[in-house]
Amino acid sequence: MTLLSKAAQERVVDLLLEEGLADPNLVQISRNRIQQENKPLIQELINEKLINPEMVARATASVVGAPYVDLKNIRMEQETLLKLPWEASRRVMAVALGEKDGVLNVAMLDASNVQTVDFLSSLVGKPIRVWMTSEKGIKEALDQYRGDFMSVKEAVKTTNEEIAKDLEGRDVKTIVQDSPISKALQNILSYAAKSKASDIHIEPLEDAVIIRCRVDGLLRKIMELPKTVAPALVSRVKILANLKIDEHRAPQDGQFTVAVDGQEIDLRIAISPVAWGEQVVIRLLDKEGMVMRVSDMGMTGGALRTVMGGLLRPNGMVLTSGPTGSGKTTTLYALIQQIKSEEINIVTLEDPVEYKMPGVNQIQVNVDAGLTFANGLRSILRQDPDVVMVGEIRDEETASLAVQAALTGHLVFSTLHTNSAAGILPRMLDMGVEPYLLASVLNTVIGQRLVRRVTEKRETYRSSELETESINEIVGDILPKAQENVAVVSHNLGYPGLPVKNDNYYTLVRGIDTRETPGGYVGRTGIFEAIEVDEDIQKMIVNHATAGEIMKMAVGKGVITMRQDGILKALSGLTTLEEVNRVASDLV
């Protein structure tokens, strides 16, 4: 809030009252008390919600003689924002609005602060015109910073003019930490971290290099660089990951850790030779952003109860399935976190160890050293474990050892690549596991996918005739009927805010498309199905039933399928029908 004198604050409040933007009776009562207590008038009235902060900013602009700009819900161009460095903008609560006739327009929280104006003018080397805005507007603008790509452009220029020439006559290792190309890589990593990207792709083309980030499961192109930058950029990644910088014909894997805004992020590096050079894929593992509770991942209702029931058993197997990138490993970590205690020995075998978990003994698979999933599992069983987690069951030997571990009194967690929960059962049989053994050790099987969440900035609409028909066909039988208690049924299903069954239309949501929330989405949540392997399903396993037959039996027992889970979450306002259809169109 602008540091106004008491007289100026009184004038601001008077302006709001004159314009009918506050209740005069309530304001006067609080005004008298605030003056007696000698507290800041405007801030106290805001705290008591008697005046609106945005209207205060507009009235304050009038009092101090500065123009006013409302920055809420405004999409800012990166090129404009970066006319002021992010650190300076955050420190003085000011953002650039644009430049005209050699003068930089800047929106500030404290437009009357002459020292700050002089500082910014000196920083950018040009005169500044100050605009008044609110604290919320400034914060929304600051949130739109996604990395200082001006330094990347400068690095490209320097690389073209200097580094490329220098590399011809010296070892590439001389690309040091403070070199322009290193700063460019740091800013690309910073952008990806702030965007909550899971992967960065550095992909060479015939005459350019494109940088893409995977955000919420979808790749987005963020920039294109000249081809001359590629050797220095790839070499810098190799140096950081301790890889061979002179190897260009064979794939290489590595890892290193970077700090972004004081937060450590683990990076997994995969480099492969492609037609036009070397492709680099960087996986970002944000340790602090890791969700470690099953319920926070989107598992609700019957699926959550089934999974928690499986965790209560002292031995057996809990298996989760889904395509690559569907969050299977995250689910395993959440399950481990749920049961972790000082009284049990938990050992994991992973490739790679993605997140370090205190109190859990984690082993990294190393094929070159002979430490495979199968060999590692044999070793684990000699370490007196109570709980064993195997990152993935890939072959017959690992499957057999995992079943043996469950038979001998261990609780075993693992993943498989199948389309559905029921598909796990025939897949294990295909790997040579005897049906009677599998039936006796399986506790719970889980199927999962990830869907994007709708942003808070959203709009509602009525479903079309085809959408209504599709919804009724998929979830009509499990939606609460009009005569039933909707609140009770919704709570039992685990989906708050479910509508009653409707043959005409449903109220759906879609997010507002912005630069920060492309397509109207931000973040992801899971859609799940969980099947308890009871006596009836055990008999079906022994009789070599198909995945479809097992799923039909499970649905008859009340299991909600992944597709139904997705539709119910769309009706609850968590995601959209389009997103559910994109992710789960192959499911029944």
C-alpha positions in Angstrom: 0.0 0.0 0.0 1.2 3.5 -0.8 2.7 5.3 2.2 0.2 8.1 2.3 0.0 10.7 5.0 -3.0 10.6 7.3 -4.6 13.5 5.5 -4.2 11.8 2.1 -5.7 8.5 3.5 -8.7 10.5 4.7 -9.1 12.0 1.3 -8.9 8.5 -0.4 -11.7 7.2 1.9 -13.8 10.3 1.2 -13.5 9.7 -2.5 -14.7 6.2 -2.1 -17.7 7.4 -0.1 -18.5 10.1 -2.6 -18.6 7.5 -5.4 -20.8 5.2 -3.4 -18.1 2.5 -3.2 -18.4 1.9 0.6 -21.1 2.0 3.2 -20.8 5.4 4.9 -22.3 4.3 8.2 -20.1 1.3 8.7 -17.0 3.2 7.5 -17.7 6.1 9.9 -18.0 3.7 12.9 -14.7 2.0 12.1 -13.1 5.3 11.2 -13.7 6.8 14.6 -12.3 3.7 16.3 -9.2 3.5 14.0 -8.4 7.1 14.6 -8.6 6.7 18.4 -6.3 3.6 18.1 -3.9 5.6 15.8 -3.8 2.8 13.2 -3.4 3.1 9.4 -6.9 4.0 8.2 -6.9 2.5 4.8 -5.3 -0.8 5.7 -7.6 -1.3 8.7 -10.7 -0.6 6.5 -9.4 -3.1 4.0 -8.8 -5.7 6.7 -12.4 -5.2 7.9 -13.6 -5.6 4.2 -15.3 -2.3 4.3 -13.4 -1.0 1.2 -12.2 -2.7 -1.9 -8.4 -2.8 -2.5 -8.7 -2.2 -6.2 -11.0 0.8 -5.7 -8.5 2.1 -3.1 -5.7 1.9 -5.7 -7.8 3.9 -8.2 -8.7 6.6 -5.6 -5.1 6.8 -4.4 -4.0 7.4 -7.9 -6.4 10.4 -8.0 -5.0 11.7 -4.7 -1.3 11.5 -5.7 -1.9 12.7 -9.2 -0.9 9.5 -11.1 -2.8 7.7 -13.8 -4.4 4.3 -12.7 -4.2 1.0 -14.5 -6.1 -2.2 -13.5 -3.7 -5.2 -14.1 -6.0 -8.0 -12.9 -6.7 -10.7 -15.5 -4.4 -8.9 -18.0 -2.1 -11.1 -20.1 1.3 -9.5 -20.2 3.8 -10.0 -23.0 7.1 -11.5 -21.8 9.1 -9.0 -24.0 7.3 -6.1 -22.2 7.7 -7.6 -18.7 11.4 -8.2 -19.2 12.1 -4.6 -19.7 12.4 -4.7 -15.9 14.3 -7.6 -14.4 12.2 -9.9 -12.3 14.3 -9.4 -9.1 14.0 -5.7 -9.3 10.2 -5.8 -10.1 9.6 -8.1 -7.2 11.7 -6.1 -4.8 10.0 -2.7 -5.5 6.6 -4.1 -6.5 6.6 -2.6 -10.0 6.1 -4.0 -13.6 6.8 -2.6 -17.0 3.7 -1.8 -19.1 5.5 -0.8 -22.4 7.6 1.8 -24.0 6.5 4.8 -26.0 8.6 7.7 -27.4 11.7 6.6 -25.3 9.7 6.6 -22.1 9.1 3.4 -20.1 5.6 3.1 -18.6 5.8 1.3 -15.2 2.9 0.3 -12.9 3.8 0.6 -9.2 2.2 -0.1 -5.9 3.8 3.1 -4.4 3.6 5.6 -7.2 4.6 8.5 -4.9 8.0 7.0 -4.0 10.5 9.3 -5.9 13.5 7.3 -4.8 12.1 4.1 -6.3 11.3 5.9 -9.6 14.8 7.2 -9.8 16.2 3.8 -9.1 14.2 2.2 -11.9 15.0 5.0 -14.3 18.7 4.5 -13.6 18.3 0.7 -14.0 16.8 0.8 -17.5 18.7 3.9 -18.6 15.6 5.9 -19.7 12.9 8.1 -18.2 9.9 6.5 -16.5 6.2 7.4 -16.4 4.6 6.0 -13.3 1.1 4.4 -13.2 -0.8 3.4 -10.0 -2.1 -0.1 -9.5 -3.1 -2.5 -6.8 -1.0 -5.1 -4.9 -3.1 -7.9 -6.4 -2.5 -6.5 -9.9 1.2 -6.3 -9.4 1.3 -9.9 -8.0 -0.6 -11.3 -11.0 1.8 -9.5 -13.3 4.8 -10.9 -11.5 3.4 -14.4 -11.7 3.5 -14.1 -15.5 7.3 -13.9 -15.5 8.6 -17.1 -17.1 12.3 -16.6 -17.3 14.6 -13.9 -18.6 14.9 -14.9 -22.2 16.6 -11.6 -23.1 19.8 -13.2 -21.6 19.2 -16.2 -23.8 19.0 -14.0 -26.9 22.2 -12.3 -25.8 23.8 -15.7 -25.3 22.8 -16.7 -28.8 24.3 -13.5 -30.2 27.5 -14.0 -28.2 27.6 -17.7 -29.2 27.3 -16.9 -32.9 30.0 -14.3 -32.8 32.5 -15.6 -30.3 31.9 -19.1 -28.8 31.5 -20.9 -32.1 34.8 -19.5 -33.4 36.6 -20.2 -30.1 35.5 -23.8 -30.1 37.4 -24.4 -33.3 40.7 -23.9 -31.6 40.2 -25.2 -28.0 38.6 -27.9 -25.8 34.9 -27.5 -25.3 35.4 -27.9 -21.6 36.4 -24.2 -21.5 32.7 -23.3 -21.6 32.6 -22.3 -17.9 29.8 -21.6 -15.5 29.7 -17.8 -16.1 29.8 -18.1 -19.9 26.8 -16.8 -22.0 25.7 -20.3 -23.0 25.7 -21.4 -19.4 23.5 -18.5 -18.5 21.2 -19.3 -21.4 20.9 -22.9 -20.1 20.2 -21.7 -16.6 17.4 -19.5 -17.8 15.9 -22.3 -19.9 15.9 -24.5 -16.8 14.5 -21.6 -14.7 11.6 -21.1 -17.2 10.8 -24.9 -17.1 10.8 -25.0 -13.3 8.6 -21.9 -13.0 6.2 -23.4 -15.6 6.2 -26.7 -13.6 7.4 -28.6 -16.6 8.2 -32.3 -16.3 10.6 -32.4 -19.2 12.7 -30.2 -21.5 13.4 -31.3 -25.0 16.4 -29.8 -26.9 15.9 -30.9 -30.5 18.2 -30.2 -33.4 16.7 -29.6 -36.9 18.5 -29.0 -40.2 19.0 -25.3 -39.7 17.8 -24.6 -36.1 17.4 -25.9 -32.6 14.0 -25.9 -30.9 13.3 -26.0 -27.2 10.1 -27.6 -26.0 8.7 -28.1 -22.5 6.2 -30.8 -21.4 3.7 -29.1 -19.1 0.7 -31.0 -17.7 1.5 -33.9 -20.1 1.7 -31.9 -23.4 4.7 -30.5 -25.1 4.9 -26.8 -25.9 7.5 -25.1 -28.0 9.0 -22.2 -26.1 11.8 -21.0 -28.4 13.8 -21.6 -31.5 17.6 -21.0 -31.6 20.1 -20.9 -34.4 21.8 -24.2 -35.2 25.2 -22.7 -34.3 24.2 -22.8 -30.6 23.6 -26.6 -30.5 27.2 -27.8 -29.9 27.9 -25.4 -27.0 24.5 -26.0 -25.5 24.7 -29.8 -25.6 28.3 -29.8 -24.4 27.3 -27.7 -21.4 24.7 -30.2 -20.4 27.2 -33.0 -20.8 29.7 -31.2 -18.6 27.2 -30.7 -15.8 26.0 -34.4 -16.0 29.6 -35.7 -16.1 29.2 -37.3 -19.6 31.7 -37.8 -22.4 31.7 -34.5 -24.3 33.5 -36.0 -27.3 31.0 -38.9 -27.7 28.4 -38.0 -30.4 27.5 -41.4 -31.8 26.1 -43.3 -28.8 23.3 -42.5 -26.3 24.3 -41.3 -22.8 22.5 -40.9 -19.5 23.4 -38.8 -16.6 22.0 -36.5 -13.8 22.8 -33.3 -11.9 21.0 -30.9 -9.5 20.3 -27.2 -10.0 18.9 -24.6 -7.7 16.0 -22.5 -9.0 14.8 -19.6 -6.7 16.5 -21.3 -3.8 14.8 -24.7 -4.5 16.8 -27.8 -5.5 15.6 -29.7 -8.6 17.0 -33.0 -9.7 17.6 -33.4 -13.4 17.8 -36.7 -15.3 19.6 -36.3 -18.6 19.1 -38.5 -21.8 21.2 -37.7 -24.9 20.7 -39.5 -28.2 22.2 -39.1 -31.6 19.5 -38.1 -34.2 19.6 -37.2 -37.9 20.6 -33.5 -37.4 22.8 -33.8 -34.3 22.2 -34.8 -30.6 18.8 -34.6 -28.9 18.7 -33.8 -25.2 15.8 -34.7 -23.0 15.9 -33.4 -19.4 13.5 -34.8 -16.8 12.8 -32.4 -13.9 12.2 -33.9 -10.5 10.9 -31.3 -8.1 11.4 -32.8 -4.7 9.4 -30.2 -2.9 6.5 -30.3 -5.3 6.1 -34.1 -4.9 2.6 -35.1 -3.8 2.9 -37.8 -1.2 -0.7 -38.4 -0.1 -2.9 -40.8 -2.1 -6.0 -38.6 -1.5 -4.3 -35.5 -2.9 -3.7 -37.3 -6.2 -7.4 -37.5 -7.0 -8.2 -41.0 -5.6 -11.6 -40.8 -4.0 -14.6 -42.8 -2.9 -14.6 -46.6 -3.4 -11.1 -46.6 -5.1 -9.5 -44.9 -2.1 -11.3 -47.3 0.3 -10.2 -50.3 -1.8 -6.5 -49.2 -1.9 -6.4 -48.4 1.8 -7.8 -51.8 2.5 -5.1 -53.4 0.5 -2.5 -51.5 2.5 -3.8 -52.9 5.8 -2.8 -56.5 4.8 0.5 -57.7 6.2 1.6 -59.4 2.9 0.5 -59.8 -0.7 0.8 -57.6 -3.8 -0.5 -54.2 -4.7 0.0 -53.5 -8.4 -0.7 -50.3 -10.4 -0.8 -49.9 -14.1 -1.1 -47.3 -16.9 0.8 -45.9 -19.8 4.2 -44.1 -19.5 3.7 -40.8 -17.7 0.5 -41.7 -16.0 1.8 -41.2 -12.5 2.4 -44.8 -11.5 5.6 -44.2 -9.7 4.1 -41.2 -7.8 1.3 -43.5 -6.6 3.8 -46.0 -5.3 5.6 -43.3 -3.4 2.3 -42.2 -1.9 1.5 -45.7 -0.9 4.9 -46.1 0.7 4.5 -42.8 2.5 1.1 -44.0 3.8 2.5 -47.1 5.6 6.1 -45.9 6.4 7.0 -46.2 10.1 10.1 -46.9 12.3 8.7 -50.4 13.0 9.0 -51.8 9.4 11.9 -52.1 7.0 11.0 -50.8 3.5 13.3 -51.4 0.6 12.8 -50.2 -2.9 14.4 -51.1 -6.2 14.0 -48.3 -8.8 15.3 -47.2 -12.2 16.0 -44.4 -11.5 15.5 -43.4 -7.8 13.4 -40.3 -8.6 12.7 -39.0 -5.1 14.7 -39.5 -1.9 12.5 -40.7 1.0 14.0 -40.6 4.5 13.4 -43.8 6.3 13.3 -45.9 3.1 16.2 -47.9 1.8 16.2 -47.1 -1.9 18.4 -49.0 -4.4 19.2 -47.8 -7.9 19.2 -50.3 -10.8 22.6 -50.5 -12.6 22.5 -52.9 -15.5 26.1 -52.2 -16.4 27.2 -53.4 -12.9 24.8 -56.4 -13.1 22.2 -54.9 -10.8 19.0 -55.7 -12.6 15.5 -55.7 -11.2 15.7 -59.5 -10.8 19.2 -59.6 -9.2 18.4 -56.7 -7.0 15.2 -58.3 -5.8 17.1 -61.4 -4.8 19.4 -59.2 -2.8 16.6 -57.3 -1.2 15.0 -60.5 0.1 18.2 -61.2 2.1 17.9 -57.8 3.8 15.0 -58.7 6.2 12.5 -56.4 4.5 8.8 -56.1 5.6 7.8 -54.1 2.5 9.3 -54.3 -1.0 8.8 -51.9 -3.8 9.9 -52.9 -7.3 9.8 -50.0 -9.8 8.5 -52.1 -12.6 7.8 -55.8 -13.4 9.3 -56.1 -16.9 10.0 -59.8 -17.4 9.2 -63.3 -16.3 12.0 -63.6 -13.7 11.1 -60.4 -11.9 7.4 -61.3 -11.9 8.2 -64.7 -10.4 10.5 -63.3 -7.7 7.9 -60.6 -6.8 5.2 -63.3 -6.3 7.6 -65.4 -4.2 8.3 -62.4 -2.0 4.6 -61.9 -1.5 4.1 -65.6 -0.7 6.9 -65.5 1.9 5.2 -62.8 4.0 6.2 -59.5 2.4 4.0 -56.7 1.2 5.1 -56.0 -2.4 4.3 -52.9 -4.5 5.1 -52.6 -8.2 3.9 -51.3 -11.6 3.1 -52.8 -15.0 2.3 -51.2 -18.4 -1.3 -52.2 -19.1 -4.3 -50.2 -20.2 -6.5 -51.0 -17.2 -6.5 -52.5 -13.7 -8.0 -55.8 -14.9 -5.4 -56.0 -17.6 -2.7 -56.6 -14.9 -4.0 -60.1 -14.2 -3.7 -61.7 -17.7 -0.4 -59.8 -18.2 1.1 -61.5 -15.1 -0.2 -64.9 -16.4 1.5 -64.2 -19.7 4.8 -63.7 -17.8 4.6 -67.3 -16.7 3.2 -66.8 -13.1 1.1 -69.8 -12.1 -2.6 -68.8 -11.9 -3.1 -70.3 -8.4 -0.1 -68.4 -7.1 -1.2 -65.1 -8.5 -4.7 -65.5 -7.2 -3.4 -66.2 -3.7 -1.0 -63.2 -3.4 -2.8 -60.3 -5.2 -4.5 -57.9 -2.8 -5.4 -54.9 -5.0 -4.9 -53.8 -8.7 -5.0 -50.2 -9.7 -5.4 -48.5 -13.1 -4.7 -44.9 -13.6 -4.3 -42.0 -16.0 -3.7 -38.2 -15.5 -6.0 -35.5 -16.7 -5.5 -31.8 -16.7 -7.3 -29.7 -14.0 -9.5 -26.8 -15.0 -8.1 -23.4 -13.8 -9.9 -21.3 -11.3 -10.7 -18.8 -14.0 -13.5 -20.7 -15.7 -16.9 -20.5 -17.2 -19.9 -22.8 -17.2 -22.0 -24.1 -20.1 -24.7 -26.6 -20.8 -23.9 -29.9 -22.3 -25.0 -30.6 -25.9 -27.5 -33.3 -26.7 -24.7 -35.7 -27.7 -22.7 -34.9 -24.5 -25.7 -35.4 -22.4 -26.4 -38.8 -24.0 -22.8 -39.8 -23.6 -22.8 -38.9 -19.9 -26.0 -40.7 -19.2 -24.7 -43.8 -21.0 -21.4 -43.9 -19.0 -22.5 -42.8 -15.5 -26.2 -42.6 -15.6 -26.7 -45.7 -13.5 -24.4 -44.4 -10.7 -25.5 -40.7 -10.6 -27.9 -39.8 -7.8 -31.5 -39.7 -8.8 -33.6 -36.6 -8.2 -35.6 -38.1 -5.3 -32.5 -39.2 -3.4 -30.3 -37.2 -1.1 -27.7 -35.9 -3.5 -25.3 -34.7 -0.8 -25.2 -38.2 0.8 -24.8 -40.0 -2.4 -22.1 -37.6 -3.6 -20.2 -38.0 -0.4 -20.4 -41.8 -0.6 -19.1 -41.8 -4.2 -16.4 -39.3 -3.2 -17.3 -36.6 -5.7 -18.6 -33.3 -4.1 -21.1 -31.3 -6.0 -22.5 -34.0 -8.3 -25.7 -33.1 -10.2 -28.8 -35.3 -10.2 -29.3 -37.5 -13.2 -30.6 -35.4 -16.1 -31.9 -36.4 -19.5 -31.8 -32.8 -20.9 -28.4 -31.2 -20.0 -25.7 -31.0 -17.4 -23.8 -27.9 -16.3 -20.1 -28.3 -17.2 -17.0 -26.1 -16.9 -14.2 -25.0 -19.1 -11.2 -22.9 -18.2 -10.3 -19.5 -19.6 -7.3 -19.8 -22.0 -4.4 -17.5 -20.8 -0.7 -17.5 -21.3 -0.2 -19.0 -17.8 -3.1 -21.6 -18.2 -3.0 -22.7 -21.9 -6.3 -24.3 -22.9 -7.7 -23.2 -19.5 -5.9 -25.9 -17.5 -3.3 -25.8 -14.7 -1.9 -28.9 -13.0 -3.1 -32.5 -13.2 -5.1 -35.0 -11.2 -5.6 -38.7 -11.5 -8.5 -40.8 -12.7 -8.4 -44.2 -11.1 -10.0 -47.6 -10.9 -9.2 -50.0 -8.1 -10.2 -53.7 -7.9 -10.0 -55.8 -4.7 -9.0 -59.3 -5.6 -11.7 -61.2 -3.6 -12.7 -64.9 -3.8 -14.8 -64.5 -7.0 -12.0 -62.8 -8.9 -9.5 -65.3 -7.6 -11.6 -68.0 -9.2 -11.6 -66.1 -12.5 -7.8 -65.8 -12.4 -7.4 -69.6 -11.9 -9.8 -70.1 -14.8 -7.7 -67.8 -17.1 -10.5 -65.2 -17.5 -9.9 -62.3 -19.9 -9.4 -58.7 -18.7 -12.9 -57.8 -20.0 -14.5 -60.6 -18.1 -12.7 -59.6 -14.9 -13.7 -56.0 -15.3 -17.3 -56.9 -15.9 -17.3 -58.9 -12.6 -15.7 -55.9 -10.8 -18.2 -53.4 -12.2 -21.0 -55.7 -11.0 -19.5 -55.4 -7.5 -19.6 -51.6 -7.6 -16.2 -50.7 -9.0 -16.1 -47.3 -10.8 -14.1 -47.5 -13.9 -11.4 -45.0 -14.9 -13.7 -43.5 -17.6 -16.6 -43.2 -15.2 -14.2 -41.6 -12.6 -13.1 -39.1 -15.3 -16.7 -38.2 -16.2 -17.7 -37.8 -12.6 -14.7 -35.5 -12.0 -15.8 -33.4 -15.1 -19.3 -33.1 -13.6 -17.7 -32.1 -10.3 -15.8 -29.3 -12.1 -12.3 -30.7 -11.7 -11.7 -31.3 -15.4 -13.5 -31.2 -18.8 -15.2 -33.9 -20.9 -12.7 -33.1 -23.7 -9.8 -33.9 -21.5 -11.3 -37.1 -20.2 -12.0 -38.2 -23.8 -8.4 -37.3 -24.8 -6.9 -39.4 -22.1 -9.4 -42.3 -21.7 -11.0 -42.7 -25.1 -9.7 -46.3 -25.4 -11.4 -47.3 -22.1 -14.9 -48.6 -21.5 
